[in-house]
Amino acid sequence: MITLYNKSSIEDVYSASSDWVATESYFVLNASPDLLKQGKKDVQKLSESLLLYSKYEQDKDWQNMYLKAMEYNSYYGQVFSYYPTDFSEYYINSDRLEQIRAKYNFPSIKSYGEILDPYANAAEMFSWPLHELTYFTELYEKNLVPMTYSHVDSTTVFLQILRNILVYATPILIILLFYNDRKEYHDMGIDKTMMVIPKARNRFIFGKVVANSLIIMMIIFGPILCFTLVLGIFDHFQNLSYPLFANKAGISSIHYSFFPNLYNLGTLQESIESGIMTNFGLTYTSINMLFNPYMDFIPLWQGILLTLILYIALIFLYVQINMFITRLIKNPNLALTINIALILALIFISPLTSMEFINSFNPLTYRDPGMNVMGTSYYPWSLGMLVIFSYNIILYLGNRIVFAKKYYG
C-alpha cells in the first residue's frame, strides 16, 4: 500500500500486501474438531493461493493478482473484525468489507466464527486489510495498472514536479523576480499617485498581487501543462481515477492525521482519545498509515485539484510576503536577504515530519500541499486552507498599511 506521497523502503506498490499475508489460523485448538478442520482447510487454500498471487505478480497479470489480494484481505479483515470492541472508531467503513466479500463471493468465516481466538484478533488491525481490500478492489474494477511512488505520467507529472522542485523553488523564484519592485514603483511615479488617491492605492495593491501571482503561475504551470498534454497523448490520462490514499476526514474538517505506533497497537484507542499521536517519519508512513481508520481513498484527479488549490493559495501568500518586505525596506538587497532568511527560518522550524501544534500556524508547514491532502503530513488540508487564507487577508491589510503615505519617500 503506497501512494505518490508515501515513500516506502521499497518502490513496489503491491508487494507489501503479499509479504503481510500470513498463514496463522487464529484458531482455538480445543474448539469443535469439525469446525477446526474446515477452518484449517480455508487457511490452507489461502496459503496455496499465495503462490498464484506471486505468479500473477511476476507475469504482470494484474487483474488476477488483484483478485487474490482481495480474497486475502477479505479473509483477514473478517478475522480482525470478529472480536467486538466498544471503541467503534476502529470499524469505520466496516460495512464495505462485507459488501465486497458478498459481491465477489469470497469465503465467509461466520460459519466457524466460534473457533476464532478472540485474543488473536486485534481490533486495532482492522483498518489494514480494509484499506488494502478497498485499494485492490478499485484497481480491479477500474482495470488499472499499479503505480509506484516515483511513477510519472500525464496525471502525476504535476505532483512529482511539485514535490521534488516547486516546494522550495516557488518562494525563491518569487523573491528573485520581484525583489526590486519598490524602485519600479518610484520610477513609474506610482508613489505620488497613491499619495493623493487612496482608492487608487488599494486597487493598485490588489491588482499587483493578482498580476504577480498570475505571472508566477504562467511561468510554473505553462511547462507543466505542456508536459501533461504531451504525456496524455500516449497514456490518454487513464490514471485520473486511480485510488489515492488520503486523509479524507481532513479534507472536509480539521482532522489531524496520525500514525499509530506499529509496535504498540494497543495504544491506538488511547492515542485517539487523548489527542497524542505518534509518527515514524515519512519513510515508513506507507506502512503505518494503514492502521489509521480515518484514512480512505479519493480519485487521483480530486487529489490533484485539492493540491492545486492550496498551492495557488501559497503562491498568493509568497507574493504578498515579498511585497510587504520589499515595500517596508528601502534597500532592495537587504529586503532580498530578509525575504530569503524568513522563508528558510519558517521551513527550519517546521520540518515535514512536524507534529507540534504551534506549527499549525506556520504557513510554511503547508509548503508541500500534496502531503496535507494525502495525510503524510500531520496537518490536514482544510487547516492549511484556513491558515493560508487567513495569512493572505492579514498580509493584504498589512500591505495597505505599508503603502500608506507615511512610508513613501
C-alpha positions, 0 to 999 in steps of 0.5 A, a space after each residue: 500500500 503506497 501512494 505518490 506521497 508515501 515513500 516506502 523502503 521499497 518502490 513496489 506498490 503491491 508487494 507489501 500486501 503479499 509479504 503481510 499475508 500470513 498463514 496463522 489460523 487464529 484458531 482455538 485448538 480445543 474448539 469443535 474438531 469439525 469446525 477446526 478442520 474446515 477452518 484449517 482447510 480455508 487457511 490452507 487454500 489461502 496459503 496455496 493461493 499465495 503462490 498464484 498471487 506471486 505468479 500473477 505478480 511476476 507475469 504482470 497479470 494484474 487483474 488476477 493478482 488483484 483478485 487474490 489480494 482481495 480474497 486475502 484481505 477479505 479473509 483477514 479483515 473478517 478475522 480482525 473484525 470478529 472480536 467486538 470492541 466498544 471503541 467503534 472508531 476502529 470499524 469505520 467503513 466496516 460495512 464495505 468489507 462485507 459488501 465486497 466479500 458478498 459481491 465477489 463471493 469470497 469465503 465467509 468465516 461466520 460459519 466457524 466464527 466460534 473457533 476464532 481466538 478472540 485474543 488473536 484478533 486485534 481490533 486495532 488491525 482492522 483498518 489494514 486489510 480494509 484499506 488494502 481490500 478497498 485499494 485492490 478492489 478499485 484497481 480491479 474494477 477500474 482495470 488499472 495498472 499499479 503505480 509506484 511512488 516515483 511513477 510519472 505520467 500525464 496525471 502525476 507529472 504535476 505532483 512529482 514536479 511539485 514535490 521534488 522542485 516547486 516546494 522550495 523553488 516557488 518562494 525563491 523564484 518569487 523573491 528573485 523576480 520581484 525583489 526590486 519592485 519598490 524602485 519600479 514603483 518610484 520610477 513609474 511615479 506610482 508613489 505620488 499617485 497613491 499619495 493623493 488617491 487612496 482608492 487608487 492605492 488599494 486597487 493598485 495593491 490588489 491588482 499587483 498581487 493578482 498580476 504577480 501571482 498570475 505571472 508566477 503561475 504562467 511561468 510554473 504551470 505553462 511547462 507543466 501543462 505542456 508536459 501533461 498534454 504531451 504525456 496524455 497523448 500516449 497514456 490518454 490520462 487513464 490514471 485520473 481515477 486511480 485510488 489515492 490514499 488520503 486523509 479524507 476526514 481532513 479534507 472536509 474538517 480539521 482532522 489531524 492525521 496520525 500514525 499509530 505506533 506499529 509496535 504498540 497497537 494497543 495504544 491506538 484507542 488511547 492515542 485517539 482519545 487523548 489527542 497524542 499521536 505518534 509518527 515514524 517519519 515519512 519513510 515508513 508512513 506507507 506502512 503505518 498509515 494503514 492502521 489509521 481508520 480515518 484514512 480512505 481513498 479519493 480519485 487521483 484527479 480530486 487529489 490533484 485539484 485539492 493540491 492545486 488549490 492550496 498551492 495557488 493559495 501559497 503562491 498568493 501568500 509568497 507574493 504578498 510576503 515579498 511585497 510587504 518586505 520589499 515595500 517596508 525596506 528601502 534597500 532592495 538587497 537587504 529586503 532580498 536577504 530578509 525575504 530569503 532568511 524568513 522563508 528558510 527560518 519558517 521551513 527550519 522550524 517546521 520540518 515535514 515530519 512536524 507534529 507540534 501544534 504551534 506549527 499549525 500556524 506556520 504557513 510554511 508547514 503547508 509548503 508541500 500541499 500534496 502531503 496535507 491532502 494525502 495525510 503524510 503530513 500531520 496537518 490536514 488540508 482544510 487547516 492549511 486552507 484556513 491558515 493560508 487564507 487567513 495569512 493572505 487577508 492579514 498580509 493584504 491589510 498589512 500591505 495597505 498599511 505599508 503603502 500608506 503615505 507615511 512610508 513613501 519617500 
